[in-house]
Amino acid sequence: MLVDSHCHLDFPDFAAELPEVVARAKSAGVEVCVSIGTKLSRFAEVAAVADRFPDVYCTVGSHPHEAELEPLSDSAPILERAKSGKVVGIGETGLDYYYEHSPRAQQVANFRAHIAAARALELPLVVHTRDAEDDTIEILRDEMGKGAFTGLIHCFTGTQRLADASLELGLYISVSGIATFKKSDALREVLKSVPLERLLVETDAPYLAPTPFRGKRNEPAFVVHTAAMLAELKGVSPGAIAEATTGNFFHLFTRAARPS
């Protein structure tokens, strides 16, 4: 059994065949999926997808790209939406200085509001960080000093420094299809240092399809290829990777239930 800890099943890419996408995931052994919130204004659609399928969960959050359009001064809008029964986490949130679709100051404010919500609800935080490692580490350390919270760095593509800082803070590392790409040798070297008990797998579907599907629309079933790469990288069996990453998921996402 595998879990796709980060996908976007509410996106229009899947609208025409969502039941088939979920069924293909099940057939591939991907028993649970988490559909990630990227806009507070679209949370109803995210929650509706989770409600359609017993083993699909969701999160509530506003992507850093949306910080200018969805500015947060506190965590109240997140807390209100998180009352939905299928919400298992907060985010995705964080900092993206690569595209800078929103001002950095507002990204930071939104990031801190999400952290406050995660802490208050004791739900894991789903962190997006791109070209913003220094500020991400500083904010996570500062906020952890205000009170503990759990979470993960999603679609990890960072440096050894980010991995070490995240692990030191008790966070998990989630691996996407990027780690299967031919030119991801440096990333794979970092992932070698991450203990099995702190790894999760994800697709970020419909984006970032792993080898051998690179360039095509991604979907949760394809997470098996990322897991297979991790097994080879770690020198363990695919079953061991499945057991470890799935166990880690349920340890972190405590509101999610193992399929009956």
C-alpha positions in Angstrom: 0.0 0.0 0.0 1.2 3.5 -0.9 -0.2 7.0 -0.2 0.0 9.9 -2.5 0.4 12.6 0.1 0.1 15.6 -2.2 -2.0 15.9 -5.4 -4.6 18.3 -6.8 -7.6 16.3 -7.7 -9.9 19.4 -7.8 -7.9 20.8 -10.8 -9.7 20.8 -14.2 -7.1 18.4 -15.6 -9.0 15.6 -13.8 -12.6 16.8 -14.2 -13.5 14.5 -17.1 -12.4 11.3 -15.5 -11.9 11.7 -11.8 -13.5 8.4 -10.8 -11.2 6.6 -13.2 -8.1 8.4 -11.9 -8.9 7.4 -8.3 -9.7 3.8 -9.5 -6.3 3.6 -11.4 -4.6 4.7 -8.2 -6.3 1.9 -6.2 -5.4 -0.6 -8.9 -1.7 0.5 -8.6 -1.8 0.0 -4.8 -2.1 3.7 -4.0 -4.9 3.4 -1.5 -5.1 6.9 -0.1 -4.7 10.4 -1.7 -4.6 13.9 -0.2 -5.9 16.6 -2.4 -4.2 19.8 -1.4 -5.8 23.2 -1.1 -4.1 26.1 -3.0 -6.8 28.8 -2.7 -9.1 29.5 0.2 -11.6 30.7 -2.4 -11.7 27.2 -3.9 -11.8 25.2 -0.7 -15.4 24.1 -1.3 -14.3 22.4 -4.5 -11.4 20.8 -2.8 -13.6 19.5 0.1 -16.2 18.3 -2.4 -13.6 16.0 -4.2 -12.6 14.5 -0.8 -16.2 13.9 0.1 -16.8 11.9 -3.1 -14.3 9.2 -2.3 -13.8 7.4 1.1 -10.0 7.3 0.9 -9.4 10.8 -0.5 -8.6 13.5 2.1 -7.9 17.2 1.7 -6.1 20.2 3.2 -7.0 23.8 3.5 -4.6 26.5 2.5 -3.5 29.3 0.2 -0.4 28.8 -2.0 2.2 31.5 -1.7 1.4 32.5 -5.3 -2.0 33.6 -4.0 -0.8 35.7 -1.1 -1.6 39.0 -2.8 -5.1 38.0 -3.8 -5.8 36.2 -0.5 -3.9 38.2 2.2 -4.1 36.9 5.7 -3.7 38.9 8.8 -4.5 36.0 11.1 -5.5 32.3 10.9 -9.3 32.7 11.3 -10.2 32.1 7.6 -8.2 28.8 7.7 -9.6 27.7 11.0 -13.1 28.2 9.8 -12.6 26.0 6.7 -10.7 23.4 8.6 -13.9 22.3 10.4 -14.6 20.1 7.4 -14.5 16.5 8.3 -12.1 15.4 5.5 -9.4 18.1 6.3 -6.2 16.4 7.5 -3.7 19.2 7.1 -2.9 22.9 6.7 -1.5 24.3 3.4 0.0 24.3 1.1 1.8 27.4 2.3 5.3 28.8 2.4 7.5 31.0 0.2 8.1 31.1 -3.5 10.8 33.6 -4.5 11.3 32.0 -7.9 8.1 33.3 -9.5 7.3 36.0 -7.0 3.7 36.1 -8.0 3.0 37.8 -4.7 5.0 40.3 -2.6 7.5 38.6 -0.2 6.2 40.4 2.9 2.6 39.1 2.3 3.9 35.6 1.6 5.6 35.7 5.0 2.5 36.9 6.7 0.4 34.2 5.1 3.0 31.6 6.0 2.9 32.5 9.6 -0.9 32.5 9.7 -0.9 29.0 8.3 1.6 27.9 10.9 -0.6 29.4 13.7 -3.6 27.4 12.4 -1.6 24.2 12.2 -0.4 24.7 15.8 -3.8 25.5 17.1 -5.5 22.5 15.4 -2.6 20.1 15.9 -2.6 19.3 12.2 0.5 18.9 9.9 1.7 21.9 7.9 2.4 21.4 4.2 5.3 23.6 3.2 6.1 24.8 -0.3 9.5 26.5 -0.6 11.3 27.5 -3.8 14.4 29.8 -4.0 13.6 30.8 -0.4 15.5 28.4 1.8 17.0 31.0 4.2 13.7 32.7 5.0 11.9 29.4 5.2 14.3 28.0 7.7 14.3 31.2 9.7 10.5 31.3 9.9 10.1 27.7 10.7 12.7 27.9 13.6 11.1 31.1 14.9 7.6 29.7 14.8 8.7 26.4 16.4 10.1 28.5 19.2 6.6 29.9 19.8 5.1 26.4 20.1 5.6 23.0 18.5 3.8 22.0 15.3 4.2 19.1 12.8 4.6 19.1 9.1 6.6 18.4 6.0 8.5 20.0 3.2 6.5 19.0 0.1 8.1 18.2 -3.3 11.5 18.5 -1.7 14.1 19.8 -4.1 16.3 21.6 -1.7 19.8 21.5 -0.3 21.4 19.4 2.4 21.1 22.4 4.7 17.3 22.6 4.2 17.0 18.8 4.7 19.1 18.9 7.9 17.2 22.0 9.3 13.8 20.4 8.5 14.8 17.1 10.2 16.1 19.0 13.2 12.8 20.7 13.6 11.0 17.3 13.4 9.5 17.8 10.0 9.2 15.2 7.3 10.5 15.2 3.7 8.1 14.4 0.8 9.6 13.1 -2.4 8.0 13.8 -5.8 8.7 12.7 -9.4 11.4 15.3 -9.7 13.7 12.9 -7.8 13.4 10.4 -10.7 14.6 12.8 -13.4 18.0 12.1 -15.0 19.5 15.5 -13.9 18.4 15.1 -10.2 21.6 13.5 -9.0 22.3 16.3 -6.4 18.8 15.9 -5.1 19.1 12.1 -4.8 22.4 12.6 -2.9 20.5 14.7 -0.3 17.7 12.1 -0.1 20.2 9.4 0.7 20.8 11.2 4.0 17.1 11.4 5.0 16.1 8.5 7.3 13.4 6.2 6.1 11.3 7.1 9.1 11.0 10.7 7.9 10.1 10.1 4.2 6.8 10.4 2.3 6.0 10.2 -1.4 3.8 12.3 -3.5 2.9 13.2 -7.1 1.9 16.9 -7.0 -0.4 15.7 -9.8 -1.3 16.9 -12.4 2.3 18.2 -12.4 5.8 16.7 -12.3 5.1 13.2 -13.7 8.0 10.8 -12.8 10.1 9.0 -15.3 8.9 7.2 -17.5 5.9 9.6 -17.8 7.8 12.8 -17.7 6.1 15.5 -19.8 2.7 13.9 -19.5 -0.1 14.6 -17.1 0.7 13.2 -13.7 -1.8 11.2 -11.6 -1.7 9.5 -8.2 -1.1 6.0 -9.7 2.3 7.2 -10.8 3.6 7.6 -7.3 4.7 3.9 -7.5 7.6 5.0 -9.8 8.9 7.5 -7.3 8.6 4.9 -4.6 10.5 2.4 -6.7 13.3 4.9 -7.3 13.5 5.5 -3.5 13.7 1.8 -2.9 16.7 1.5 -5.2 18.3 4.7 -3.8 18.0 3.3 -0.2 18.9 -0.2 -1.1 15.7 -1.7 0.2 12.7 -3.5 -1.3 9.7 -1.6 -2.8 7.7 -3.2 0.0 9.9 -1.7 2.6 9.5 1.7 1.1 5.7 1.3 0.9 5.6 0.2 4.5 7.8 3.0 5.7 6.3 5.9 3.8 2.7 4.8 4.5 3.4 4.4 8.2 5.0 7.8 8.2 2.0 9.3 6.5 -0.5 8.0 9.1 1.9 8.9 12.0 1.9 12.5 10.7 -1.6 12.9 9.3 -3.5 11.6 12.3 -6.9 12.5 11.1 -6.6 10.2 8.1 -7.8 6.6 8.5 -6.2 3.5 7.1 -8.6 1.9 4.5 -10.7 -0.9 5.9 
